[in-house]
Amino acid sequence: MVFSPMRIPREDVRATGWTPVCAYADLLPERGVCALVGRSQIALFRTFEGRLFAVGNHDPFSGAQVLSRGIVGTRAGEPTVASPMHKQVFSLATGVCMDDPSAAVPTYPVRVAHGTVEVGVG
């Protein structure tokens, strides 16, 4: 699969507060992709049910930008991603580490507008 980030004038992003990232159809269910939104790496996920989640790509345990390559699943009915480095599991809904609640990754609002996935900025 070839992932093509959207190109949009910077003034349009500031006016709406949303950054277009990719086409919804480009996101494969249960697979993550990484997008640069502003200066932040964001990990985007689409579940089999079609729900979208956006969390920070930085794994606080390893220090690597790898969560977009993690294993997507569920724990107690909550959508999750397990870090590919040390396998800590993070809630895609809240960002909290389910193995160590003292750690968390940021979450971001995400939506689909006219078939394009957009992430809320700042």
N, C-alpha and C positions, 0 to 999 in steps of 0.2 A: 504494500500500500504506500502510495506517495502522499505525504501530508503537506498541504500547501497553506501556509499561514495567510490570513487576509491582510491586505494592504489598505489602509484608510488614512485620510488626512488627519493629522494630530488635532486640528481645531474641531473636527467632528466628534472625536473621542471626548474632549473636554466639554463639549456642549451637551452630550447625552449622559456622560458618566459610565458608559459601557464601552468595552473594547471588543470588536469582532475578532474572533480567533480562527474559526474554521467552519466549514459546512457541517451540519448535524450528521449528515450521511457519512462524513469522514471518520467519525468516532465509532469504532467497533465495540460492541457490547463486551463488558468485562475486561477491557483493555484500556490502559492509560496512555495519554500523550502529554507532552510538556509544551507549554507555550510561554513565551516571554511577554508579560503584560507590564508595561512600564519598565521598571527595573527588577521586577520579581518573576521568578520562575514559578509557574502555576501548573499543577498536575490536574488534568481533566479526566473524568471518568463517566462512562455511560453504562448503566446497568442493563440487564436483560429486559427489565420492565420499561426501559427508556428514560429513567430518571438521570439527571445530570448532577455531578458534584465537582467542585473545584476546591483544591486544598494547596497549601504551599508544597513545593517539590522537595524542600530541604528536610532530610531525615535528621532529627535532633540527636539521635544516638550515634550515628556514624559520621555526621557532618557532611555527608555527600548529598548531591542533588539527584535523588534516585526514586522518589516515591511514585513517579509516573510509570516506573518499571516494576512496581510491586504487584503482588498477587491480590486480586479483587475477590471478595467473598462476603460473608455475613457472619455476625456473631450475635446471638440472642435476637435475631431478626433485624439487626442494624447493619447497613452496608459498611464494609470496611476495606482497607488496603493494608497488606502486610509488607513491611519494608523488605526489599530484596537483599539487604545487607545482613541484618541481625534478626529479622522476622518479627519485630514488634508490630502490633496491629493497631491501626488508627481508625477511628470512626470517620467515615466520609461526611457524616452529618454535622458533627461537632468539632472534629479535629483532635479530640482527646485520645491519648494513647490508652487502649483498653488493657494493656499489660502493666502500665505504670501511669496512673492518672495525674502524676505531677508533671508529665510532659504532654505537649500538644503541638499541633501545627495549625497555622492560620487557615480559616475557611473563607471562601469568597462567594458572593452571589453569582449565580449563573442562570442564563435564560436562553431561549431560542427565539429569534426574531426573523421572520421570513426565511426560515431554513438555515440561518446562521447562528452558531453558538457565540454568545457574548458573555464576557466576564465583567462584573462590576469593579470599578477602579476607585481608589482613594476615597 
